[in-house]
Amino acid sequence: MSNESFATIAAEDLPVYNMFIVRGVQWANPDDNDEGTIPVAYTINSDVTVPKFWSDDKALALLYDDIPMGFDSFRGSIGNGRIFIETGKGVTIKGPIHGGPEEGQSFTGSGTWLVG
């Protein structure tokens, strides 16, 4: 991954999740970060339901060569206060979370990348 940014998962008003949104930013020009950023969101549908979880603002690392728009599959793990997601198109999201399962759990699914 040649670019690194940050992401956030906000708490929803549900006791369990099988859908959630990762919000982050993509550097508009990786060669000149002063040009600003583009907000991106990855809306995820997971194959398992997990207890409510969230991250602190900008606490997750978003690693990418390019953020693909549209459909993208993923695999990952969640638990013990951490989340790790690797998408089929090469984006990694990882870092500390609050809530979620106490023990590590694998999960897979798909989602859609959007600007905004």
Long-range contacts (C-beta under 8 A, 24 or more apart in sequence): 1-63, 1-64, 1-65, 1-90, 1-92, 2-30, 2-65, 3-27, 3-30, 3-63, 3-64, 3-65, 4-61, 4-62, 4-63, 5-37, 5-61, 5-62, 5-64, 6-58, 6-59, 6-60, 6-61, 6-62, 7-55, 7-58, 7-60, 7-61, 7-62, 7-93, 7-95, 8-55, 8-56, 8-57, 8-58, 8-59, 8-60, 9-53, 9-54, 9-55, 9-60, 9-83, 9-97, 10-54, 11-52, 11-53, 11-54, 11-99, 12-52, 14-52, 15-51, 15-52, 16-49, 16-50, 16-51, 16-52, 17-46, 17-49, 17-50, 17-51, 17-52, 17-53, 18-45, 18-46, 18-47, 18-48, 18-49, 18-50, 19-43, 19-44, 19-45, 19-46, 20-44, 20-46, 20-53, 22-60, 22-62, 22-85, 22-93, 24-60, 24-62, 24-93, 25-62, 26-62, 26-64, 26-67, 38-115, 39-115, 39-116, 40-67, 40-113, 40-114, 40-115, 40-116, 41-113, 41-114, 41-115, 41-116, 42-72, 42-87, 42-91, 42-93, 42-111, 42-112, 42-113, 42-114, 43-111, 43-112, 43-114, 44-74, 44-85, 44-109, 44-110, 44-111, 45-109, 45-110, 45-111, 46-107, 46-108, 46-109, 47-107, 47-108, 47-109, 48-105, 48-107, 50-78, 50-100, 50-101, 50-105, 50-107, 51-99, 51-100, 51-101, 52-99, 52-100, 53-78, 53-83, 53-97, 53-98, 53-99, 53-100, 54-97, 54-98, 54-99, 55-83, 55-95, 55-96, 55-97, 55-98, 56-96, 56-98, 59-95, 59-96, 59-97, 60-93, 60-94, 60-95, 60-96, 60-97, 61-92, 61-93, 61-94, 61-95, 62-91, 62-92, 62-93, 63-91, 63-92, 63-93, 63-94, 64-90, 64-91, 64-92, 65-90, 66-90, 67-91, 67-113, 68-113, 69-113, 69-114, 69-115, 70-112, 70-113, 71-110, 71-111, 71-112, 72-110, 72-111, 72-112, 72-113, 73-108, 73-109, 73-110, 74-108, 74-109, 74-110, 74-111, 75-106, 75-107, 75-108, 76-106, 76-107, 76-108, 77-104, 77-105, 77-106, 77-107, 78-104, 78-105, 78-107, 79-103, 79-104, 79-105, 80-104, 87-111
